[in-house]
Amino acid sequence: VKVATLACPCCRPSVAIAADGKVYVAYRHVYGDNERDIAVATSTDHGERFGEPVRIANDHWKLFGCPESGPVAAVQGNKLIVAWYTAAGGHPGIRLTASHDGGQTFTKEISVSDGIEAANHPYLSMADDGTIAVVFSGRQAAKHGDWNGLTPFAFRIDTKGHVSATTKIPADASGQRYPTASLSPDGDLYAVWSGADGAQTSLIRGISK
């Protein structure tokens, strides 16, 4: 089934399925003159057909190339939640929005990476009780114009929709990127990311409550 056309070819799409059978596909759509914004296409018949995609935020981020950074999505109760990277308005970072009407409209986006440089590549995990965690990589702003290395960050969305503060996940070294995560039944967040240590690449597990 073709979900949509004009999809940015190198940005990973995301799928979320609601209890009522709606299927949501979030992806980066190429609008007009290379505006690469996130859209959601919705199916109300269990994925047989998809409606016209809805632009979830008016970023109007123009880029003559693929940013290689796709959105993540999940259904929490009757609410669709989407997180993504954009560099719109000269303020690059991770944004968050929600739809309360089955993907027809979306709330005003909020930034969840303020004060974090090079925030990118979000990954979402949801626990059985509906709690959501989102992890991404970024750099804490350094003094005197120096560059800190990439490290993983995380925030949570509880079952009432409250978004926590974004916190740095402890890492033994800098240069950590592409984090993924899973929430355990007792609320622990297990995060895994790749990192460079000399010529080696390693996977590390971090736990954050």
C-alpha positions as MATLAB code, in Angstrom:
seq = 'VKVATLACPCCRPSVAIAADGKVYVAYRHVYGDNERDIAVATSTDHGERFGEPVRIANDHWKLFGCPESGPVAAVQGNKLIVAWYTAAGGHPGIRLTASHDGGQTFTKEISVSDGIEAANHPYLSMADDGTIAVVFSGRQAAKHGDWNGLTPFAFRIDTKGHVSATTKIPADASGQRYPTASLSPDGDLYAVWSGADGAQTSLIRGISK';
ca = [
       0.000    0.000    0.000;
       1.448    3.358   -0.983;
       1.080    5.627    2.038;
       2.259    8.919    0.536;
       4.393   10.416   -2.205;
       7.106   13.091   -2.032;
       8.634   11.526    1.049;
      12.179   12.583    1.944;
      14.072    9.422    0.898;
      16.656    9.180    3.686;
      14.515   10.067    6.730;
      13.200    7.053    8.645;
       9.375    6.978    8.886;
       7.459    5.928   11.998;
       4.177    4.073   12.504;
       1.744    4.087   15.437;
      -1.473    2.103   15.824;
      -4.432    3.183   17.969;
      -6.746    0.901   19.926;
      -9.578    1.682   17.493;
      -7.514    0.400   14.559;
      -6.370    3.734   13.127;
      -2.888    3.532   11.632;
      -0.697    6.639   11.653;
       2.435    6.993    9.550;
       4.692    9.958   10.322;
       7.358   10.883    7.791;
       9.251   13.867    6.380;
       7.386   15.283    3.380;
       9.011   17.447    0.703;
       6.742   20.461    0.164;
       7.067   23.000   -2.646;
      10.603   24.303   -3.050;
      12.377   21.752   -0.800;
      10.536   22.489    2.447;
      11.106   19.297    4.444;
       8.486   19.199    7.167;
       6.891   16.318    9.058;
       3.511   15.001    7.923;
       1.164   12.285    9.174;
      -0.949   10.071    6.915;
      -3.843    8.257    8.597;
      -5.696    5.059    7.762;
      -9.119    4.387    9.306;
      -9.438    0.883    7.815;
      -6.491   -0.911    9.417;
      -3.981    0.191    6.784;
      -5.936   -0.672    3.639;
      -5.993    2.964    2.466;
      -4.440    6.199    3.711;
      -5.880    9.701    3.536;
      -4.113   12.852    2.459;
      -1.116   13.645    4.722;
      -1.446   16.416    7.288;
       1.462   18.771    7.938;
       1.939   18.630   11.696;
       3.771   21.967   12.089;
       4.436   24.915    9.828;
       8.212   24.713   10.117;
       8.778   25.594    6.438;
      12.307   24.252    6.849;
      13.966   24.595    3.459;
      16.877   22.259    2.824;
      18.374   21.266   -0.517;
      19.222   17.760    0.644;
      18.032   15.073    3.022;
      18.656   15.685    6.752;
      18.597   11.923    7.470;
      16.482   12.416   10.577;
      12.975   10.998   10.771;
      10.136   11.480   13.270;
       8.951    9.137   16.030;
       5.292    8.599   16.940;
       3.116    6.809   19.502;
      -0.545    6.681   20.524;
      -1.098    7.462   24.207;
      -4.732    6.845   25.089;
      -6.686    8.727   22.431;
      -3.794   11.064   21.633;
      -1.181   10.787   18.876;
       2.241   12.119   19.922;
       5.010   12.968   17.437;
       8.588   14.121   18.102;
      11.030   15.188   15.381;
      14.091   17.237   14.464;
      13.928   20.518   12.579;
      16.216   23.483   12.000;
      13.343   25.838   11.222;
      13.689   29.486   12.171;
      17.404   29.142   12.803;
      16.718   27.212   16.034;
      17.579   23.562   15.390;
      16.384   20.972   17.851;
      13.753   18.434   18.887;
      10.086   19.430   18.751;
       6.979   17.764   20.172;
       3.310   17.955   19.198;
       0.086   15.981   19.688;
      -3.197   15.348   17.917;
      -6.429   14.838   19.864;
      -8.668   14.293   16.826;
      -7.208   11.331   14.994;
      -4.448   13.108   13.131;
      -6.618   15.856   11.618;
      -5.040   18.731   13.551;
      -2.032   19.116   15.834;
      -1.246   21.252   18.874;
       1.305   24.039   18.735;
       4.739   22.468   18.768;
       7.022   22.828   21.783;
      10.803   22.600   21.963;
      12.187   19.910   24.279;
      15.893   20.547   23.629;
      16.419   24.172   24.675;
      20.005   24.781   25.736;
      21.225   21.608   24.017;
      23.348   21.981   20.895;
      23.170   19.612   17.911;
      20.080   17.850   19.340;
      18.987   15.238   16.800;
      17.896   11.661   16.071;
      14.992   11.121   18.507;
      13.872    7.629   19.478;
      10.641    6.815   21.337;
       9.652    4.037   23.701;
       6.307    3.490   25.439;
       5.603    1.352   28.499;
       2.502   -0.807   28.920;
       0.884    1.843   31.150;
       1.233    4.501   28.432;
       4.255    6.326   29.820;
       6.502    7.552   26.996;
      10.224    8.219   26.965;
      12.083    9.974   24.156;
      15.874    9.887   23.869;
      18.120   11.827   21.498;
      21.748   12.867   21.158;
      23.108   16.366   21.667;
      25.797   18.540   23.212;
      25.573   20.585   26.366;
      26.567   24.176   25.686;
      30.194   24.738   26.636;
      31.883   27.837   28.005;
      34.431   29.911   26.103;
      33.161   28.689   22.720;
      34.475   25.153   23.160;
      32.623   22.124   21.795;
      31.406   19.377   24.113;
      31.045   15.865   22.715;
      27.708   14.298   21.858;
      25.889   12.545   24.696;
      22.386   11.043   25.079;
      19.481   12.980   26.603;
      15.985   11.879   27.638;
      12.579   13.190   28.669;
       9.306   11.528   29.632;
       5.618   12.076   28.952;
       3.426   10.671   31.713;
      -0.033    9.202   31.200;
      -1.626   12.603   31.863;
       0.430   14.201   29.104;
       2.862   16.078   31.333;
       6.278   16.505   29.712;
       9.257   16.243   32.062;
      12.405   18.301   31.950;
      15.038   16.974   29.557;
      18.006   15.443   31.353;
      21.425   14.188   30.297;
      21.941   10.429   30.550;
      25.274    9.699   32.252;
      27.858    8.478   29.749;
      31.454    7.458   30.343;
      32.718    9.278   27.266;
      31.709   11.827   24.683;
      30.901   11.098   21.074;
      27.805    9.018   21.902;
      25.042    9.131   19.288;
      21.978    7.364   17.833;
      20.485    6.398   21.218;
      17.594    3.960   21.496;
      15.677    3.088   24.649;
      13.091    0.904   26.320;
      10.973    1.508   29.431;
      10.733   -1.354   31.915;
       7.500   -2.140   33.819;
       8.951   -0.603   36.998;
       9.710    2.697   35.243;
      13.426    2.316   34.595;
      14.662    3.658   31.282;
      17.239    1.480   29.554;
      19.161    3.462   26.948;
      21.607    2.075   24.418;
      23.758    4.120   22.086;
      26.814    3.792   19.868;
      30.052    5.527   20.716;
      33.562    5.880   19.419;
      36.530    4.980   21.594;
      39.564    5.316   19.451;
      38.996    2.967   16.531;
      36.407    0.929   18.440;
      32.616    1.188   18.425;
      30.750    0.116   21.520;
      27.238   -0.272   22.830;
      26.590    0.924   26.352;
      23.547    0.513   28.557;
      22.500    3.378   30.793;
      19.670    3.393   33.345;
      17.734    6.520   34.278;
      14.658    6.739   36.484;
];
